[in-house]
C-alpha cells in the first residue's frame, strides 16, 4: 500500500513537470518570431557596481534574436569607474544594435553619462536629468577627536599619500592637487557626453556645471531627443525596427539574491544610501541630494 502511494506521488510529480515544460514551449511559440524581441536593461538606484549591467548588455549584444535594446534608467548616478565601464559597453552595443534610453524619475549625473551613449533619449516631462559634473566629499573629524581625547598618528611614504585624510585639514597644495583630478574626470565626462550627443564639447560645458534639468528643459537644450514614457520608447523602437505586432520585451534573467530581496524589503532609500557608502572611490558622478 505504501509503495502504491509513492508510485502515485511520483506520477503526479512527473505529470506536473511535463505540464510545465509543455506550457513553457507553448509560451515560447506564442512569443512570435525572434525578430520581434527587444531587450530591456534596467539601471536602478546608485551606481556602485557595473558587472551585472555589463553582463546583461553583453548577453543582448551577442543574442542574434535581440534586434534592439532599451536602457531603462532611474538613477542619480554613482561611482566614476562603474559608470564609465557601463558607458563603454553601451557604446560597443550601439555599434551592432539600436540602443534607446527611457528615463524614469531621475536620470542624472552618472545616469545621464550612461544615457548619453544611446541613439535616442526619451524623458518624462518632469524627469530630473543633467547634473553633468563630478563631486568628491571628504569629512574632517579632527575637532571631534580632540573633544574626546583621541589623536591620530600617520606614517606615510609620499607627500600626497594621506591627502584627504579626515584627521587634518587639506593644505593649499593638496587642494590644488585634488582639484586637478576632479577637473580631469569632469573633462572626461563632458567629452563623452559630447561624443554621444554629437555636440561640441564647449556647448556641453555650457549646459553642465552640475545643473539639473527637467525632461522638457533637457529637450529644449538638446540633452534628450523626445518626451515620452517607457512604452513610448518601445513604440519608437518598434517602428524603427519595423516590427509587426506587439514586440516581446526580454528582461535579463536574475537569479534569486537574498541580499537583493532584503534590500527590497528595507526600501529603496536605505538601499541607495548603503550602496553610496560602499562605493569605493571618493570621486562620484552623483547628483547632490
N, C-alpha and C positions, 0 to 999 in steps of 0.2 A: 504493500500500500504506500509506504514512504517513497519507494523508488518511482512509483507511478506519479506521485505528486511532483517529484523532482523533474521527471520527464516532461510533465505538462508545463512546469515553470520554464524549463529550457526552451520548449516550443514557443511559449509566449514571448520570451526574450528575443529569440531569433526572428520571430514574426515582426516584432517592433523594429528591430534593426533593419530588416529587409524593407519594411514600410518606409522608414526614414530615408533609406538610400533611394527608393523609387521616387519619393516626394522631392528629394534634392535634385534628382536627374530631371524631373518634370519642371522644376523651378528654373533650372539652368536652361532647359529647352525653351521655356516661355520668355526668357530674357531677350530672345531675338538674336540676330546676327552679331558677331563680335565687333563689327564696325560701329555699333550703337553704344559702345561703352566709353564713359567719361570718368577719369579718375578724380578723386577728391582728397586732397591732403589738408588736414586741419592743423593750424598752428595756434595754440590757445595758451594764454597766460604769459608770464615772464619767461623769456628765452634763456634758460640756464644750461641747456644741453642741445646737441644737434643730431646725434646718431640716429635716433628713431625717425625723425623727419627726413633726414638724408636717405635712410634705407627705404622709406616709403617712396621718395622721389625716384630713386634708382630703380626700384621694382617697377614703377609705372613706366619709366623710360624704356626699360627692356622688355616690357609686355607688349607684343605686337597688337593685341586686341584692344589696347587703350589708345584711342585716337587723339585725345586731348586731356589736359589736366587743369583742374581749378584749385587754386590755393585759397582756402577759407581762413583768413587771418583775423584773429581777435586778440591782439597783444599790444602792450605798451612798450615792448622792446625787451632788452636784457643784455646779456654778456656780449662783448665785442666778438670774441672768437667764434662762438656758436652761430651768431648772426651771419658772419662772413662765410662760414662753411656752408650754411643753408643757401645763402645767396648764390654761391658758386655752383651748387648743384642745380639750382633753378636755371641759371644761365646755360648749363650744359643740356638740361631737359628741353629748353626752348629751341635749341639747335635741331631737335628731332621732332618735337610736337608743339602744338599750340598750348600756351600757358596763360590762363586768365586768372585774375585775382578778384575775390569777393571780400570786401572789408566788413567786419562786424561793428560792434560798438566802438572799438578802438583799434587803430592800425597805425601806431605812431612809433617814431624813432627807429629802433631795430626792426619793428614790424613793418614799417614803411620801407626800410632798407631792403628787406627781402621782397616786398611787393613791387618795388621799382624794377625788378628784373623781369616781371611779367609783361606780356604783349599788350594786354588791355586791363585796366584797373577800374573796378566798379566800387562805388562807396554809397552808403545811405546818405540822405541829406544831412543828418546830424552826426555821422561818424566823425570821431576825433582822429585826425591823421596829421601827417607832417612831423613836427618835432625833430627836424634834422639837426642833430647836434650830438655832442659827447659829454658825459658827465663823470667826474671822479669825486667821490665824497670820502674824506678822511676825518676821523674823530680824534680830538686831543683830550686825553683824560688826565693830564698832568696835575691839574688843580685838585681833582677828585682824590688822586693818590696821596697828595700832600695832606689833605684833611684827615685821611685815615692812617697816616703814618707809614705809607709804603713808598719805596724808592726803587726805580728800575736801574739795572746795570746792563749796559750793552757793550758787547765785544764784537768788533767788526773788522773786516779787511776790505777796503774800498770806500772811498769818500761818500758815495751815494747809496751804500748798501742798506742803510736804515732810513732812507728818505720816505717820508710819510708815516714815520713811527707815531703811534698815539701817545707816546710818553714825553714828547717835547715838541715845541713849535718848529715849523719849517724855517730854514734860513732863506734869505732872498735868492741865493744861488740855486737852492733846491726847488723853490717855487718856479723859477725860470726854466729849470730842467724839466719839471713835470708839465709846465705849460707847453713846452715844445712837443712833448709826447702826445698830449691831448690834441694839439693843433694838427699834428701829423695824422692822427687817426681821423680827425674831422675832415681833413683834406681827402682821405681815402673814401669816406662816406659820401661827400659831395661829388667826387669824381665818379663813383659807381652809380649814384643816382642820375647824374648827367648822362652817363652811358646808357643806362636802362631807359630813361625817358627821352633820349635823343635831344637833349638840351645842352646849351652852353654851360660850362662849369660856373662861370660868373653869374649867370642867370639863376642857377640853383642856389648859389651862396646868398643871393639877394632874398630868396624865399626861405632860407634856412635860419641860422642863428637860434635854433631851438623853438621857433614859432610853431604853434599848433593851428590847424585849420579845421573847419567843419567840412563835410563832404562837398557841399555846394561851393564853398570858398576854394577848396582844393581844385575843383573842376575849373573854376574861373581862371586860376593861375597855371593850369596845366599839370598839376600833380596827379590828377586822376583823369580818366577818359570819359566816364559816364556815371550818372546817378542811377542806382538800381540795387536791388537786394540779391540774395544768393540765387534765387530762381530766375531773375532777370539775366544773371551771368550765365546760368545754364542755358537759357533760351538763346542767348547771343552765340554761345559756343556751338550749340546745336545747329543754328542757322549757318554759321561759318564752316562747319564740318559737313553740312548738307545731310544731316541725319534725318531720316524719315521716321515718324512716330515718336514715341516717348523714349528718350535716351536712358540707358541704365547707368546709374551713378554708383561707382565702385569705390568703396572705402577700404583702406588697408586693414587687414586682419590684425586685431590686437589681442595677444594672449592675456589671460587673466593676470592682473597685477594686484596683490594685496595692498601695496603702498598706494597705487592709484585709487583703489577703492576707498581706503581710509581717507585720503585727501578729498575725495569726492564727498564723503560723509561730513568731514570737518568744514568743507566750504571752500569756495574759490579764493576768497580774500586771504585765508590762512595759507593755502597752497602757494599763492603768489608771493606772499611775504617770506615764507620759508625758502622757496626757490631763489628769491632775491638774495637772501642771506647766504645761501650756499653757492652763489655764483663766485667762482674763484678769483676772477680778475677784478681789480678795483675800477677798471675802465668799463663804462656801460653806454650802450645806445638805449637809454631808458627815459621815458617821459617823466618829468618831475611829478610827484604825487602831492 
